[in-house]
């Protein structure tokens, strides 16, 4: 979208990508790859095995929600896409979208803070490099909430700010929706002498 600044696009992409490292880490556990955890940790989450479906679902769901940040800087965040029945082509209401995104930013910020607290106090059987890998994979989640919050504020301001009508357009049109000069012919001047 032309009226979205570069910083907002980058923040939205950053928010969308914050889940990728932790998702890949969970997928590695789901298929049984060594990530520095003791076998008892794999057994605890039943991976590989039926627990792998949970890890896969968690990774896909978190990335899905992270990708929704892109809607705040894309056209599908302003107009429902054609493939959505009943809503296609209609404008996305600003306030509900902003409230949902704002609550998402708050929730992901709290989640990031809780992760830091949990990782410091975790009683997990892991090697030193496994602990480092876990922290590196989950560290980007600390940025998810703040990045989403920035993009949400920008989305709200962009969608609710009224753009001023250029002076040349307001001179030519009586209605602000006019996009071309009026085709009305000027009235002939009345002849006061006759």
JOUR-V956338 format. One record per residue. N is the residue number from 0. OMEGA is omega in radians with two decimals (none if undefined). D_CENTER is the distance of its C-alpha to the mean C-alpha in whole Angstrom. Layout:
{{N:OMEGA:D_CENTER} {N:OMEGA:D_CENTER}}
This chain:
{{0:-3.04:15} {1:-3.08:18} {2:3.09:17} {3:-3.13:14} {4:-3.09:15} {5:-3.10:15} {6:-3.13:14} {7:3.08:11} {8:-3.14:10} {9:3.11:11} {10:3.12:9} {11:3.10:6} {12:3.09:8} {13:3.11:9} {14:-3.13:6} {15:-3.08:6} {16:-3.09:10} {17:-3.12:11} {18:-3.05:12} {19:-3.11:14} {20:-3.14:17} {21:3.08:17} {22:3.10:17} {23:3.11:20} {24:3.12:22} {25:3.12:22} {26:3.08:22} {27:3.09:25} {28:-3.10:27} {29:3.14:26} {30:3.05:29} {31:3.10:31} {32:3.13:30} {33:3.08:32} {34:3.09:29} {35:3.10:32} {36:3.07:32} {37:3.14:35} {38:3.14:36} {39:3.10:36} {40:3.07:32} {41:3.14:32} {42:-3.12:34} {43:-3.13:33} {44:3.11:29} {45:3.12:32} {46:-0.18:30} {47:-3.07:31} {48:-3.09:32} {49:3.07:30} {50:3.10:28} {51:3.11:27} {52:3.08:25} {53:-3.12:23} {54:3.09:22} {55:3.13:21} {56:3.12:19} {57:3.14:17} {58:-3.14:16} {59:-3.13:15} {60:-3.12:13} {61:3.11:11} {62:3.07:10} {63:-3.13:9} {64:3.10:7} {65:-3.14:6} {66:3.10:5} {67:3.08:4} {68:3.13:1} {69:3.12:4} {70:3.14:6} {71:3.12:6} {72:-3.14:8} {73:-3.11:10} {74:-3.13:13} {75:3.01:12} {76:3.11:10} {77:3.13:13} {78:-3.13:15} {79:3.12:15} {80:-3.09:16} {81:-3.06:20} {82:3.10:20} {83:-3.10:18} {84:3.10:22} {85:-3.10:23} {86:-3.01:20} {87:3.08:20} {88:3.14:20} {89:3.10:20} {90:3.05:18} {91:-3.14:15} {92:-3.02:16} {93:-3.03:14} {94:3.10:15} {95:3.13:14} {96:3.14:11} {97:3.13:11} {98:3.14:13} {99:3.14:11} {100:3.11:7} {101:3.08:10} {102:3.07:12} {103:3.11:9} {104:3.11:9} {105:-3.12:13} {106:-3.12:13} {107:3.04:12} {108:3.10:14} {109:3.11:17} {110:3.12:16} {111:3.12:16} {112:3.10:19} {113:3.10:21} {114:3.12:20} {115:3.13:22} {116:-3.11:25} {117:-3.10:25} {118:3.10:26} {119:-3.07:28} {120:-3.08:30} {121:3.04:30} {122:-3.04:33} {123:3.09:32} {124:-3.12:34} {125:3.03:33} {126:3.11:35} {127:-3.13:34} {128:3.08:32} {129:3.09:30} {130:3.10:29} {131:3.13:28} {132:3.09:26} {133:-3.11:24} {134:3.12:23} {135:-3.12:22} {136:-3.09:20} {137:-3.11:18} {138:3.13:18} {139:3.12:15} {140:3.07:13} {141:-3.13:15} {142:-3.05:12} {143:-3.10:9} {144:3.13:10} {145:3.11:11} {146:3.11:9} {147:3.10:6} {148:3.12:9} {149:-3.11:10} {150:3.12:7} {151:3.11:8} {152:3.11:12} {153:3.13:12} {154:-3.12:10} {155:-3.12:13} {156:-3.13:16} {157:-3.08:15} {158:-3.09:15} {159:3.13:18} {160:3.13:20} {161:3.11:23} {162:3.11:24} {163:3.12:28} {164:3.11:30} {165:-3.08:32} {166:-3.11:36} {167:3.14:37} {168:-3.12:35} {169:3.09:36} {170:-3.07:40} {171:-2.99:40} {172:3.02:38} {173:-3.11:39} {174:-3.10:35} {175:3.11:32} {176:-3.10:31} {177:-3.13:34} {178:3.12:33} {179:-3.14:36} {180:-3.12:40} {181:3.10:41} {182:-3.13:44} {183:3.09:46} {184:3.11:50} {185:3.10:51} {186:3.06:54} {187:3.14:57} {188:3.12:59} {189:-3.09:61} {190:-3.08:65} {191:-3.07:66} {192:-3.09:70} {193:none:70}}
